[in-house]
Amino acid sequence: MRLVSRQRLAFGVNPTVVAVVLLVTATDALTKIWARHALASHSVRVLGALWLRLRYNSGISFSINQSGPLLTTILTIVVAVVVVVIGVRAQPGAPAVGFGLLLGGGLANVIDRLAANPHQVTDFIALGSFPVFNLADVSITAGFIVLLASVLRGERLLAR
């Protein structure tokens, strides 16, 4: 009898990527639900220039392309599918976490956009004059930084 690794049984899907995606997506959804209720009538100053302020974004990051939410949604889904196809084969360790953060943040924003009517993403973290963002945006940025750091350290991103 030959033993087959768990990763092989899962058709090459890295379980770390899946776990991070689920954690990010769930956490983001819960914080957006909270923000839509708790911040509907007022903003909250947290510390210094950090505010919790409810905003809706029909565009992509930094409110780009707000006039074309359908195009934004389609483009986001296409990018997400490409990242999924690549990311599920991530090398264990930092690359798996990086792809998980990237995928989780992207999926969370797509779900939020598709579930909302009109199709907009819920943003609620404001830092000075920087555009208002959410935890999914933080996750996407962190995932990109982790992947960039992995590449700069000479790590392989994908399993063979």
MOTA-V964097 format. One record per run of one state. SS is the DSSP state (H for helix, E for strand, C for the rest). FROM is the first residue (numbers start at 1). LEN is the number of residues. If there is no record, write none. Layout:
BEGIN
ss,from,len
SS,FROM,LEN
SS,FROM,LEN
END
This chain:
BEGIN
ss,from,len
C,1,5
H,6,4
C,10,5
H,15,24
C,39,5
E,44,4
C,48,2
E,50,8
C,58,2
E,60,1
H,61,3
E,64,1
C,65,4
H,69,19
C,88,2
E,90,1
C,91,3
H,94,22
C,116,5
E,121,7
C,128,5
E,133,1
C,134,1
H,135,18
C,153,5
E,158,1
C,159,2
END
